Amino acid sequence: MTFGFPMFFWGLLALLPLAAVYFIRTRPRRQPVNAFFLWQQVFQQKAASSLFQKLRNLLSLLLVALAFGAAVVALTRPRFDDGSAPDLLIVIDRSASMQSVEDGRSRIDQAKDLARSWITALGGSQRAAIADVAGSLEYRAHLTNHARLLKDAINGMTASDQALDPHALDELTLLSAAASDGKAGTRILFLTDRHSSPMKLPDGVEVVQVGGKGGNAGITAADLRWDSPGRASLFVSLISDFPEDRDVELELVSANDGVLARLFTVHLPAHGTANESIAVEPIEPGNWLLRLRGKDVFDADNIAPLGLNAPQPIPVQVAAKNPYFFQQCIAAFSRADSLFEPLDGFARLSLAVGSPPETECSIVFAPAGESPFWKSVGEELPPGPPEVMSKDHPLIARIDPALLGFDGARKLTAPQGAVVVLAHADGTPLVYTCSVDGKSAVVLNFDPSREDFYLSPWFPVLVHDAAVLLTGRENQFPSAVATGSHVEVPGTEDVKKALLEMDRKTVPVTTTMPALIERVGNYSFSRNSTDWHLGGAVFSAGESGPAPSGDPPPQVKLATGWPLAGWFLLGAIGLVLGEEFLYHRRKVG
């Protein structure tokens, strides 16, 4: 047995004056009395019990001495190890799945109870630190032997709505490396339910599993997109941890008034996944909630807030001698996904043949004349397959350049800073993007009226991809994202409003961009006089699905409950109470 504070053994010297109190006798004063014979009987009874009195005094002294000695030993912080135990780092998983309730208690509460019992067992004789992890590792209390401080750090933890980042514990590799080098290492204990994306833990991290019983189904992905005005498509992906097949019901309701828009059933196989896509008509822009009906251990993944934003069409005009095919292309995309809004006058985007008008963005076929987007338009080039200069450029992501003849291309020079995507065999740019004096353009150096290019499937594809590239629509604003994601709200001005609505309560959130989606709920942003709606949901197969297969982690050996000093102190209190009970109002001497 070792002692953390052996200097307290000097306190045993206080037993000497304590014993002296018991053995010091007071000499009674003699007093004359009128009837001595009345006192003789008292003296006889006292003499008969004097031996018992002495034994009782000795027993009282023994009890008090044992109580005092036990209290002194408690102050020395005794323990059975050799005193070389390493420091402890207790890391508690507070990811979304730790909200799961089993036998009336959440997994995060089970983990906190176990961590508190470890701190109690340390009894201040060993240092410990407290941290939690979800999206990142955060330290709640640094190395200390102050039990109250450590327990306060544990009590302040709550489960988050975010999934566990598979790389969040990578920084603990430094602590493990120090221990492997023979230095004073730190023992790392990770309390988790093992419901997360596959992660490789640093060497030396000991996993302590809490909870983990099956019985859950959750939404792992969802999206709500316009098909046409008044009609949208809903996509949902589900995962099950149940051991049997199930038919589950889902409902799409308005987050504002709870009006039901669609109710449907999905067959969910045992320990499997399912996907479903349905049409929703009619439907209005705004905040929506997709809910999975039924009871399971984890409630947070049964809801997927969704945002359906009002279409933001691109104002477009046509500048061509024969505008018919351009107008048909614009009309088709206007009906399908409201991409374009045709205008006769000034527009943000222009589709032009020859020289483009003064617009913010331009898609130019068959460049001719004077323009800041090219120089020195010369003779016509012979048709032929182009050379790919930018292999992964989004303009050619959905086309096969080898199938394009580029008939009608002319010799020209692109402006400085242009990104050439396709080029002629002699180096002349055939497809390129450029920006000059705050205006941008996609230049397509060929005549679309030749080889019936207007009638080919590549014509609308090029127009669509060039339009979304020039106007920044290549990354469409999402309907919903997983918690822990960062989202950039479209626009250039400061965000005027940012709100989170959950459980019919609205709270403000930070307007800093990109916005961090920390909690499950419907988010609303206002920027550039436009309102944007977005949903934040758990969306994690690891959090919602079954725990990893294989052998469970080995049993961690660590004392719980009261420390040895606590038992000594409890014994001292018991001895004092026993002495008080047996010898209440006893007189010394």
KAFENQUI-V15483 format. One record per run of one state. SS is the DSSP state (@ for helix, = for strand, . for the rest). FROM is the first residue (numbers start at 0). TO is the last residue. If there is no record, write none. Layout:
ss & from & to
SS & FROM & TO
SS & FROM & TO
This chain:
ss & from & to
. & 0 & 0
= & 1 & 2
. & 3 & 4
@ & 5 & 22
. & 23 & 35
@ & 36 & 47
. & 48 & 48
@ & 49 & 74
. & 75 & 76
= & 77 & 78
. & 79 & 85
= & 86 & 92
. & 93 & 94
@ & 95 & 98
. & 99 & 99
= & 100 & 101
. & 102 & 103
= & 104 & 105
@ & 106 & 121
. & 122 & 126
= & 127 & 132
. & 133 & 135
= & 136 & 143
. & 144 & 145
@ & 146 & 154
. & 155 & 168
@ & 169 & 179
. & 180 & 184
= & 185 & 191
. & 192 & 203
= & 204 & 208
. & 209 & 215
= & 216 & 227
. & 228 & 229
= & 230 & 239
. & 240 & 244
= & 245 & 253
. & 254 & 258
= & 259 & 267
. & 268 & 271
= & 272 & 280
. & 281 & 284
= & 285 & 291
. & 292 & 298
@ & 299 & 301
= & 302 & 307
. & 308 & 312
= & 313 & 318
. & 319 & 322
@ & 323 & 336
. & 337 & 338
= & 339 & 341
. & 342 & 347
= & 348 & 352
. & 353 & 359
= & 360 & 364
. & 365 & 369
= & 370 & 370
. & 371 & 372
= & 373 & 374
. & 375 & 378
= & 379 & 379
. & 380 & 385
= & 386 & 387
. & 388 & 392
@ & 393 & 395
. & 396 & 399
@ & 400 & 402
. & 403 & 408
= & 409 & 409
. & 410 & 411
= & 412 & 413
. & 414 & 417
= & 418 & 422
. & 423 & 427
= & 428 & 435
. & 436 & 437
= & 438 & 443
. & 444 & 448
@ & 449 & 454
. & 455 & 455
@ & 456 & 469
. & 470 & 478
= & 479 & 481
. & 482 & 484
= & 485 & 486
. & 487 & 495
= & 496 & 501
. & 502 & 503
= & 504 & 507
. & 508 & 513
= & 514 & 515
. & 516 & 519
= & 520 & 526
. & 527 & 528
= & 529 & 536
. & 537 & 539
@ & 540 & 543
. & 544 & 562
@ & 563 & 581
. & 582 & 588
